[in-house]
Amino acid sequence: MSDLVLDQPLRPLLELVEVTLESRRGKAIDRLTCGFDTASITGVIGLDGEAEGAFGGRSGLRDLVTGHTLPTAGSLRFGGLRIDRLGPTARVRLGILAMRRQRLLTAGSVREMLIAARVMVARPGWRLTLGIGAAPTLSDAEDIAAILEFLDIDGLAERPVPSLGGLDARLAELARCLAQRPRLLLLEQPLAGLGPADRTRFAELLARLRKAALTMVVIEDDLATLGRLADRCLVLDRGRLIADATPAAIGSAAHVYRLLTGSTL
């Protein structure tokens, strides 16, 4: 087998089989088959040159995983369950969360944001609609305290969310995701815009989360960044998978390196 295609386990947490996503603008994903292993970090890098929010391979994969877009063809399974037709809310309740690099707009304190996030996934939708059981339980409060301690952001708990910026905002958003009990967390450019010390701290937190058995998918533009984070990396070229290997193996493959950087090894 090519050193740019890793053997896949029989039961990855999330599995895509022959998945295609297309629209009038063309194919964002073309017959993609891959798996995302439990308690691992998988990097995704694309050759689309797409701007943030544009239609391309990476954004297409993001929307397929989170349920904001449904596949044109193929199947997605999560923990063995077919999820092709499930939308974003149903996937969040299954434990599929996305942390996107954007400014938090939630009013109130960080603790209040975390409580609201926990209640949304911990209570049946009909109970919330009727206003039943919306108050946090003692278990909820203990879990949120543990998340704040794990991320070492206890000091941010009572801060107004709109006042946060930089690493503090990034950590608050990560805490919000953790409050929703993720099994798979998708992160878009999580280190972008941070200084060296903050990048190191955030990367160390992701490594600790992996050891705690969280599965993560990191979408990035930079192979060097993924080399610091990912166990393996998927490279998409116009929506087609051209490499699935460790970052080191991908970085040493002359043809892929040339496509990614425009230069030769």
C-alpha positions in Angstrom: 0.0 0.0 0.0 1.2 3.5 -0.8 2.8 5.4 2.1 0.3 8.1 1.4 -2.6 5.9 2.3 -2.9 4.6 5.8 -4.7 1.4 6.7 -8.0 2.2 8.3 -9.5 0.5 11.4 -12.6 -1.6 10.9 -14.7 0.8 13.1 -13.7 4.4 12.9 -15.9 6.7 14.9 -16.9 8.7 11.8 -16.8 7.0 8.3 -17.5 8.5 4.9 -18.0 6.1 2.0 -18.1 7.3 -1.6 -19.4 10.7 -0.5 -20.1 13.3 -3.2 -21.3 16.9 -2.6 -22.2 19.1 -5.6 -24.1 22.2 -6.5 -24.5 24.5 -9.4 -20.9 25.7 -8.7 -19.6 22.2 -9.2 -18.3 19.4 -7.0 -16.9 20.3 -3.6 -16.4 16.7 -2.6 -15.9 13.9 -5.2 -16.4 10.3 -4.1 -14.6 10.7 -0.8 -14.0 7.6 1.3 -12.2 8.1 4.7 -12.5 7.4 8.4 -11.8 9.4 11.5 -10.4 7.4 14.3 -11.5 7.5 18.0 -9.2 9.5 20.3 -7.1 10.9 17.4 -6.5 14.2 15.7 -7.0 14.1 11.9 -5.9 17.2 9.9 -7.5 18.3 6.7 -5.8 20.5 4.2 -7.0 21.5 0.8 -5.6 22.8 -2.5 -8.7 24.8 -3.3 -7.3 28.2 -2.2 -10.8 28.9 -0.9 -11.6 32.0 1.1 -13.3 31.6 4.5 -16.9 30.6 3.8 -16.3 29.8 0.2 -17.6 26.6 -1.5 -14.7 24.1 -1.7 -13.3 20.8 -0.4 -12.6 21.8 3.2 -15.7 23.8 3.7 -17.7 21.1 2.0 -16.3 18.5 4.3 -17.0 20.7 7.3 -20.6 21.1 6.3 -21.0 17.4 5.6 -19.7 16.4 9.0 -21.8 19.0 10.9 -25.0 18.3 8.9 -25.3 21.8 7.5 -25.1 20.2 4.0 -26.4 16.8 3.1 -24.5 14.6 0.6 -25.5 14.3 -3.0 -24.4 10.6 -2.9 -22.7 8.2 -0.6 -23.1 7.5 3.1 -21.9 8.8 6.5 -21.8 6.7 9.6 -21.1 7.9 13.2 -20.6 5.2 15.8 -22.1 2.7 13.3 -25.3 4.9 12.9 -26.2 6.2 9.5 -26.4 10.0 9.7 -26.7 11.0 6.0 -30.1 12.8 6.5 -29.6 14.2 10.0 -29.4 18.0 10.3 -27.1 20.0 12.6 -29.2 19.9 15.8 -29.5 16.1 15.7 -25.8 15.7 15.1 -24.9 18.0 18.0 -27.1 15.8 20.2 -25.1 12.8 18.9 -21.9 14.5 19.9 -20.7 16.1 16.7 -19.6 19.7 17.4 -17.7 22.4 15.5 -15.5 25.1 16.8 -15.2 27.8 14.2 -12.8 30.7 14.4 -15.2 33.6 14.8 -16.2 36.2 17.4 -18.5 35.0 20.1 -21.7 36.9 20.0 -23.4 35.4 23.1 -24.6 37.8 25.8 -24.0 37.1 29.4 -21.0 35.6 31.2 -18.9 32.7 30.2 -20.5 30.5 32.9 -24.0 31.4 31.6 -22.9 30.5 28.1 -21.7 27.1 29.2 -24.8 26.4 31.2 -27.0 27.2 28.2 -24.9 25.0 26.0 -25.1 22.1 28.4 -28.9 22.4 28.9 -29.4 22.5 25.1 -28.0 19.0 24.6 -28.8 17.5 28.0 -32.6 18.0 27.8 -35.1 16.7 25.3 -36.1 19.4 22.8 -39.8 19.2 23.8 -39.0 19.9 27.5 -37.0 23.0 26.5 -39.9 24.2 24.3 -42.3 23.9 27.2 -39.8 25.5 29.6 -39.5 22.3 31.6 -36.1 21.3 33.2 -34.2 24.2 31.7 -32.4 24.9 35.0 -28.9 23.3 35.4 -28.6 20.4 37.7 -25.8 19.9 40.3 -24.2 17.5 37.9 -24.2 20.2 35.1 -22.6 22.7 37.4 -19.9 20.3 38.5 -19.1 19.4 34.9 -18.8 23.0 33.9 -16.6 23.7 36.9 -14.4 20.8 35.8 -14.2 22.2 32.2 -13.2 25.6 33.4 -10.5 24.0 35.6 -9.3 21.7 32.8 -8.8 24.7 30.5 -7.4 26.8 33.3 -9.9 29.6 32.7 -11.7 29.8 36.1 -10.9 33.5 36.1 -13.0 34.0 32.9 -16.1 32.4 34.3 -17.9 35.6 35.3 -16.5 37.7 32.5 -19.0 39.0 29.9 -18.5 36.9 26.7 -18.5 39.9 24.3 -15.5 41.4 26.2 -13.3 38.5 25.4 -10.7 38.5 22.6 -7.6 36.6 21.5 -6.8 33.4 23.3 -9.5 34.0 26.0 -12.2 34.0 23.3 -10.8 30.9 21.7 -10.7 29.1 25.1 -14.2 30.2 25.9 -15.5 28.8 22.6 -13.6 25.5 23.3 -15.2 25.4 26.7 -18.7 25.9 25.1 -18.0 22.9 22.8 -16.9 20.7 25.7 -20.0 21.7 27.7 -22.0 20.0 25.0 -20.3 16.7 25.6 -18.7 16.2 22.2 -17.5 12.8 20.9 -16.1 14.4 17.7 -15.0 18.0 17.6 -14.2 19.8 14.3 -11.9 22.8 14.6 -11.2 25.4 11.8 -7.8 27.0 12.0 -7.7 26.9 15.8 -4.2 28.4 16.1 -4.6 31.2 13.5 -4.1 34.7 14.8 -2.5 33.6 18.1 1.1 34.4 19.2 3.7 31.7 19.7 3.1 31.2 23.4 -0.7 31.1 23.0 -0.4 28.7 20.0 1.7 26.4 22.2 -0.8 26.5 25.0 -3.8 25.8 22.8 -2.0 22.9 21.0 -1.1 21.4 24.4 -4.8 21.5 25.4 -5.8 19.7 22.2 -3.2 17.0 22.9 -4.7 16.6 26.4 -8.2 16.3 25.0 -6.9 13.6 22.6 -5.6 11.7 25.6 -9.0 12.1 27.2 -10.4 10.1 24.2 -11.9 13.0 22.2 -11.8 12.6 18.5 -10.8 15.8 16.6 -10.8 17.0 13.0 -8.6 20.1 12.4 -9.1 22.0 9.2 -5.9 24.0 8.4 -4.1 25.8 5.5 -0.6 25.1 6.8 1.0 21.6 6.8 3.6 22.7 9.3 0.8 23.6 11.8 -0.9 20.2 11.2 2.5 18.6 11.8 2.4 19.9 15.4 -1.2 18.7 16.0 -2.3 15.8 13.8 -1.8 12.1 14.0 -2.6 11.9 10.3 -3.7 14.2 7.6 -6.1 14.2 4.6 -5.1 16.3 1.5 -8.0 17.3 -0.8 -7.4 18.4 -4.3 -10.5 19.9 -5.9 -12.6 17.7 -3.6 -10.8 14.5 -4.2 -8.6 12.7 -1.6 -5.0 12.6 -2.9 -3.3 11.7 0.4 -4.2 10.1 3.7 -1.0 9.7 5.8 1.0 11.2 8.6 2.0 14.8 8.2 5.7 13.7 7.9 4.9 11.3 5.1 2.9 13.9 3.2 5.6 16.6 3.7 8.3 14.3 2.3 6.2 13.3 -0.8 7.6 15.5 -3.6 4.4 15.8 -5.7 2.1 16.6 -2.8 4.6 19.1 -1.3 4.8 20.8 -4.7 1.0 21.0 -4.9 0.8 22.4 -1.3 3.6 24.9 -1.5 4.2 25.6 -5.2 7.9 24.7 -4.7 10.1 21.6 -4.9 11.7 19.7 -2.1 
